[in-house]
Amino acid sequence: MWFNKNDIKRYHPIYISGIEGYVLPHASTTYTGDIISKTLRFRSRRKITHIYVVYYPSEQMPNVGKYYHEFFVVFKSLRFFYPKMKIIGINLKKNNRPKLNLKNGLVVISADFSHYLPFQKAIESENKAAKSLMYRLSNPKFTSVVDDIVSFNYLYQNVSSSTMLQWVGRTRSPGDKAVGYLSFLIRKSPRIIDKFNSNGFFVTVYDEELNIRECLGKWYSKYSEKNTNSFIQSTLESAKTKNRFTVNEQYLDSPLKYYTITWLFKSKSKKFIRGWNSIQSNSFFLSDVFLENTYENGKWIQNKDIQWDYSNVHSNDSDFDLTETFSKLQRKAGKIKTKRKNHNYQLYYSMVEHITLS
């Protein structure tokens, strides 16, 4: 069964500014229902009258009645949350490529990721693919696991340069021969007023091979454009001369090419949402760290793991156990591990900017 309404949950909605759409998986909701539900909890503050669903079918003919599953799963999921909304399918295989009107609309890209790769290879490949998509790259070296890159190319041709992807979800089907599912918000980059309301930011620098070269943060009580630009430049200079993220400072001969600014805003809630929240407790982890390195239950991915860990996941917001995360934060801060259950911590949510160096 491609769609079962019992797989879709109504999580407490989070209303955010600048949202223009989503990237959602199109496999059976047996495997994707929770990631779809948790992504669609993010809602636009604007009045929405229509939603585009952009898809590129893998089959020559419809395989779910009169529909292709790449459209059907996303369409039915959207209908669960927007029962009366006008939903417009854009089948790119038919060369149906209208201009997108997002004034009162949203756009959804229907996409799955790696198919049947060994687990560790799949995670590594999808991490690179996620970064590649955020920088609007369609190089097959990074995007061969994207099903299908045609849809993203169409998106980039129809939205402004200020529209960004913000990675918010990851899961995987069970077993050795599995499929990866990633989700994103399609969102406007932060405005100057957003930056003034931020509590700090992190700059993450990558080389042309999308290897991370530096990640440094700055906190403040009041935003300053001059201080921000100075910090960005010093972080870029640091990335040229050292690499703290690999053994023996690998990749120093690879030119710097991209950086992301993650603007951080204090959350009033203490309920951690994987993919949405960064966390500060002794030291700091950005939200992307959890998408790249953890399962939905809070366990951190180990080098010996061979398939996705579904244990103790019950499709609710309390699934993510922070115990292992707190231990890693303590070690990162150089502190001795303690067994205390009550940790002091602050959560943040974020807005992102992805910049390509000239």
Secondary structure as UniProt FT lines:
FT   HELIX           5..7
FT   STRAND          14..16
FT   TURN            17..18
FT   STRAND          19..24
FT   HELIX           29..40
FT   STRAND          42..44
FT   STRAND          50..55
FT   TURN            65..66
FT   HELIX           69..81
FT   TURN            83..84
FT   STRAND          86..91
FT   HELIX           92..94
FT   STRAND          105..110
FT   HELIX           119..134
FT   TURN            135..136
FT   HELIX           140..143
FT   TURN            144..145
FT   HELIX           149..158
FT   TURN            161..162
FT   STRAND          163..172
FT   STRAND          179..188
FT   HELIX           192..197
FT   STRAND          200..207
FT   TURN            208..209
FT   STRAND          212..219
FT   HELIX           225..241
FT   TURN            244..245
FT   HELIX           247..249
FT   TURN            250..253
FT   STRAND          256..266
FT   TURN            274..276
FT   STRAND          278..280
FT   STRAND          284..285
FT   HELIX           287..293
FT   TURN            296..297
FT   TURN            303..304
FT   TURN            311..312
FT   TURN            317..318
FT   HELIX           323..332
FT   TURN            333..334
FT   STRAND          346..356
//
